[in-house]
Structure formats: C-alpha cells, structure tokens
C-alpha cells in the first residue's frame, strides 16, 4: 500500500477554481491507478475521477465532466485534480485513493486500496 496526503482544498466562490494535490509515498507509485472521490455532508462517498498508472486513461463522473481534470506526475509521486467552474454542489471532502486496479479505483470502495485523510472543498454561492 501507499500512504496518501491530500492538499489544496479551501473556500472558493462559485465559478472559481481550485487544484487539489495528492502526494504519495512509496517507490511503486507509478504502478498504481489513482483517483479522487468526494463525500458531502449526509451523503455517500461518490466517485469523481480516475487515472491509469501511465496517465493514458482517465474517467470522470458525469457531474464533473468538462470541468475537472485529473493528471499525475510519476516523477513527483503526485496526482492532481484541477477543478474549474466550481458549483456549490461540489462542496465536499475530497479523498485521494490508489489501487493496482483501474476498475477498483473507479468503484471507489473505501474498503479497498489506499486512501488519504481528505481535504475540504467549500464552494460558496
């Protein structure tokens, strides 16, 4: 497993942008698919985005397509989530996760893979 630490969350007005980062420890980072999920108060955790180990494949939740972009830098052991055109409904705690399986990351089951502690994103209207 890898250890994951998220950063970059904060308070932003609707229409604004934020970039989240997730730093991973471990020499095998480049072999893991990486993803982001989020959990709003009173709601279940939901998938946001996933990227393959090479960065060649990505997938997004319909609610963020065209607004969010996931990327990774294997030399820095870091995955990013660029969030543009933010909406109040994007308010949530955002979690980074890692797994050897792209599909497992896409499913976002918190019982599998490695997860960070989360970073709060608040979008004001």
C-alpha positions in Angstrom: 0.0 0.0 0.0 0.9 3.6 -0.4 0.5 6.5 2.0 -1.5 9.4 0.6 -1.8 13.0 1.7 -4.2 15.5 0.1 -3.8 19.2 0.0 -5.2 22.3 -1.8 -8.7 22.4 -0.5 -10.3 25.6 0.7 -13.1 28.1 0.3 -13.9 29.4 -3.2 -16.7 31.3 -4.8 -18.9 29.7 -7.4 -17.3 29.8 -10.8 -13.9 29.7 -9.3 -11.1 27.2 -9.5 -9.0 25.0 -7.2 -6.3 22.5 -7.7 -6.0 19.5 -5.3 -2.8 17.6 -4.9 -2.3 14.1 -3.5 1.3 13.2 -2.6 2.1 9.5 -2.3 4.9 7.7 -0.5 6.4 4.5 -1.8 8.5 3.6 -4.8 5.7 1.8 -6.6 3.5 4.9 -7.1 3.8 4.6 -10.9 2.2 1.2 -10.8 -1.0 2.4 -9.2 -4.1 3.8 -10.7 -5.1 6.9 -8.8 -8.4 8.6 -8.2 -10.5 11.1 -6.4 -13.8 10.7 -4.6 -15.8 13.1 -2.6 -18.3 13.0 0.3 -20.8 15.7 1.0 -22.5 16.0 4.4 -25.2 13.5 4.8 -24.4 11.8 1.5 -22.5 8.7 0.5 -19.0 8.9 -0.9 -19.0 9.2 -4.7 -16.5 8.7 -7.4 -15.1 11.8 -9.1 -12.2 10.9 -11.4 -9.6 8.2 -12.0 -6.3 8.0 -14.0 -4.4 4.9 -15.0 -0.8 4.3 -13.9 0.6 5.7 -17.1 -1.8 8.6 -17.3 -3.1 7.3 -20.6 -6.6 6.6 -19.5 -9.0 8.7 -17.4 -12.6 8.6 -16.5 -14.9 11.1 -14.8 -18.2 11.3 -13.1 -20.9 12.9 -15.3 -21.3 15.7 -12.8 -17.7 16.9 -13.3 -17.0 16.1 -16.9 -15.8 19.2 -18.8 -15.0 21.0 -15.5 -12.5 18.8 -13.7 -9.2 17.3 -15.0 -7.2 14.6 -13.3 -3.5 14.3 -14.0 -0.4 12.8 -12.5 3.4 13.3 -12.3 5.0 10.0 -11.6 8.4 11.6 -11.1 6.9 13.6 -8.1 4.6 10.8 -6.9 1.7 13.2 -7.1 -1.8 13.2 -8.6 -3.7 16.4 -9.2 -7.4 17.4 -9.6 -7.9 20.7 -11.4 -11.4 21.9 -10.6 -12.8 24.7 -12.7 -16.3 26.3 -12.9 -16.9 25.2 -9.3 -20.5 24.9 -8.1 -21.9 24.9 -4.6 -22.9 21.3 -5.1 -19.2 20.5 -5.4 -18.8 21.2 -1.7 -17.5 18.1 -0.1 -14.5 16.4 1.5 -12.3 15.2 -1.4 -10.4 11.9 -0.9 -7.5 10.6 -2.9 -7.3 6.8 -3.4 -4.9 4.3 -5.0 -5.1 0.7 -6.2 -3.4 -1.5 -8.7 -6.7 -1.9 -10.4 -8.2 0.9 -12.5 -11.6 -0.5 -12.0 -11.2 -0.7 -8.3 -10.3 2.9 -8.1 -13.2 3.7 -10.4 -15.6 1.9 -8.0 -14.2 3.9 -5.1 -15.0 1.4 -2.4 -13.4 2.7 0.8 -12.7 -0.8 2.0 -10.2 -1.5 -0.8 -7.0 0.2 -1.8 -5.2 3.1 0.0 -7.0 6.3 1.0 -5.9 9.7 2.2 -7.5 11.6 5.0 -9.3 14.1 2.8 -9.3 17.8 2.1 -12.3 20.1 2.5 -13.6 22.0 -0.5 -16.3 24.6 0.1 -17.9 26.5 -2.8 -20.0 29.5 -1.8 -22.9 30.8 -3.9 
